[in-house]
């Protein structure tokens, strides 16, 4: 897993990861944030790309290991 140590996530990105980490599916996260499921999936993909990880669980683990969640 290749990550960039200086990567910073926005507050709303961390909130999205926090909700995913709680076990909510993308559609439930979307409802909580008042967004579409497609937007959540697109934002999750953008976060993964930014962090250099492949999956949303890897993004969650990345944030947890850095004490962000």
C-alpha positions as CSV (number, residue, x, y, z in Angstrom):
1,X,0.0,0.0,0.0
2,X,1.6,3.2,-1.2
3,X,0.5,6.4,0.7
4,X,1.7,9.9,0.8
5,X,2.5,10.9,4.4
6,X,1.8,14.6,3.9
7,X,-1.7,14.0,2.5
8,X,-4.3,16.0,4.3
9,X,-8.0,15.3,4.2
10,X,-10.8,17.8,4.4
11,X,-13.2,17.7,7.4
12,X,-16.0,16.5,5.1
13,X,-13.8,13.7,3.8
14,X,-13.0,12.6,7.3
15,X,-16.7,12.7,8.2
16,X,-17.5,10.5,5.1
17,X,-14.8,8.0,6.2
18,X,-16.1,8.1,9.8
19,X,-19.5,7.1,8.6
20,X,-18.1,4.4,6.4
21,X,-16.0,3.1,9.3
22,X,-19.2,2.8,11.4
23,X,-20.4,0.2,8.9
24,X,-23.0,2.2,7.1
25,X,-23.4,1.4,3.4
26,X,-22.8,4.2,0.8
27,X,-26.5,4.9,0.4
28,X,-27.0,5.3,4.1
29,X,-24.0,7.7,4.3
30,X,-25.5,9.6,1.4
31,X,-28.8,10.1,3.3
32,X,-27.0,11.2,6.4
33,X,-25.0,13.8,4.5
34,X,-27.8,14.8,2.2
35,X,-26.1,13.7,-0.9
36,X,-26.7,11.1,-3.6
37,X,-25.2,7.6,-3.4
38,X,-23.3,8.3,-6.6
39,X,-21.7,11.4,-5.1
40,X,-20.6,9.4,-2.1
41,X,-19.1,6.7,-4.2
42,X,-17.4,9.3,-6.4
43,X,-16.0,11.1,-3.3
44,X,-14.8,7.9,-1.8
45,X,-13.0,7.0,-5.0
46,X,-11.4,10.5,-5.0
47,X,-10.2,10.0,-1.4
48,X,-8.8,6.6,-2.2
49,X,-6.9,8.1,-5.2
50,X,-5.6,11.0,-3.1
51,X,-4.3,8.6,-0.4
52,X,-2.9,6.1,-2.9
53,X,-5.1,3.2,-1.7
54,X,-7.4,0.9,-3.6
55,X,-10.4,0.4,-1.3
56,X,-12.5,2.4,1.1
57,X,-11.5,0.1,4.0
58,X,-7.8,0.9,3.2
59,X,-8.7,4.6,3.4
60,X,-10.4,4.1,6.7
61,X,-7.4,2.2,8.1
62,X,-5.1,5.0,6.8
63,X,-7.1,7.6,8.7
64,X,-7.3,5.5,11.9
65,X,-3.6,4.8,11.9
66,X,-3.0,8.5,11.8
67,X,-5.4,9.2,14.6
68,X,-7.8,11.1,12.4
69,X,-10.8,8.9,13.1
